[in-house]
């Protein structure tokens, strides 16, 4: 039993260390790179209404280091990002509601594992048409977004 716990803890530490290194690498790369000045001027000049107009239609193909810079714009300008969170009166749901939610998740999980997941590189870099701003926004790390 002790060996099992220490193995899990070791795996957790490796994952934590890897995540930390990736974050440092991400920040280093972002600090060293600049977006194409033409696109940067276009993006800076856009109003909120302009962003709403092009969000689902304008498409870009971005790969590797250009993708990191583009994602910075996407996550900052996400028109569906939740701006404020509603305060909830009760932080916990009752048992019955929790079981209903978990039951639905269990039913979906069987079909969910059969799906082949594609990453942002496959979808937005190697794909012929690139991705819309909305498609890029689905990959934002802190993705608190309004759903339709």
N, C-alpha and C positions, 0 to 999 in steps of 0.2 A: 504494500500500500504506500509506504514512504517513497519507494522508487518511482511509483507512478506519479505521485505529486511532484517530485523533484524534476521528473522528465517534462511534465506540463509547464512547470515554472521556468525551466530552461528554454523551452520553446517560446514561451511568452516573452522572455527577455530578448531572445534573438529577434522576434518579430518587432518588439518595441525599438530595439537598436536599429533595425533595418528601416523602420518607419521614420525614425529621427534622422538617419542619414539621407533618406529620400527628401525629407523636408528641407534640410540644409542644402542639398544639391539643387532643389527647385529654386530656393531663394537666391542662391549664388548665380544660377543661370539667368534668372529674371533680372538680377542687378547688372549683369554684363551685356544684356542684349537690348536692342531697340527695335521697335516696329518700323516698318517702312514709313518714312515721314509723310508721304502722300496719304496713305491710309490713316495715319495718326491724325492728320489735320481734318480729314473727312469725319472720323469718329468723334473728335473733339467738338466739331462744329454742329453736330446733330443735337436737336432738341429732343425732349421726351416723346413728343408726337412723331418726330422723324423716326425714332427708334421703333415705336409701335407700328409705323407704316412698313418698315423693311424687315421686321423681326422674323416673319414666316416666309418671306419671299427671297431676300438677298442670300446668295449662297457663296461660300468661300471654301477653297481647298487649302488647308494648312497642314503642314507636316513638320514633325520633330520640333526644332527650336522655334520655328514660326508659330507652331501650334501652342506652345506655352504662352507666348505673348498674346496671341489671339484669345486664349482662354481667360487671361487677365481682364481683357475688355469685356468678354461675354459675361463673366461672373459679376463684374461691376455694374453693367448696364442691363442686367436681366429684368425685363419688364414684368415678369411674374414672380419676382422675389418677394417674399413676405417681408414687409417693412416693419411691422410691429406684431408682436404676439398678443393674443387675447389672454387676459388673466382668467384662469379657470378657478371656479369656486372650490372644487374638490379635486385634489391631485390624483386620486385613484378611482378606477372604475369598479363597479360591483362585480362579484364573482360571475354572475350569469352573463353579463356583457363581455367579460374577459374570455369566458369559455366559448361564446359565440364567435368572437374574433379569432381565437386560436383554432377553432374548428374549421373556419373558412381557409385559414392559412395552410392547415394540414391537407385539405382537399386540393388546394392549388399546388402544393409542393411536388406532388407526383408528376404533374404535367410540366412544372417549371424546370425540373432537372432534365427533361428530354430536349429542351430548347438549346440551341447553340448560341452562346453569347458572342457578340462581336464587340470589339473595342473601338475606341475613338479613332485610332489610326486606320483600321479597316474601313470604318464608316466615312470618315471625313478627309482622309488623306488619299487612300487608295481608291476610294469610290470616285466614279467619273465626274459626278456633279458637285462634289463637295457637300457641305452641310449648311443648313440655315442656322441663323443665330439660335433659334429655339432648339435645334438638335444639339448644338454645342452646349447650350445651357443645361441640358440633361446630365452633363458630365461635371458640373461645378461641384467642388468638394463639399461645401456647406449648402446643400441643395434644399433649402426651405422655400418651396415654391407653391403658388396657388395652382390647384388642379381644376381643370374644367370638367 
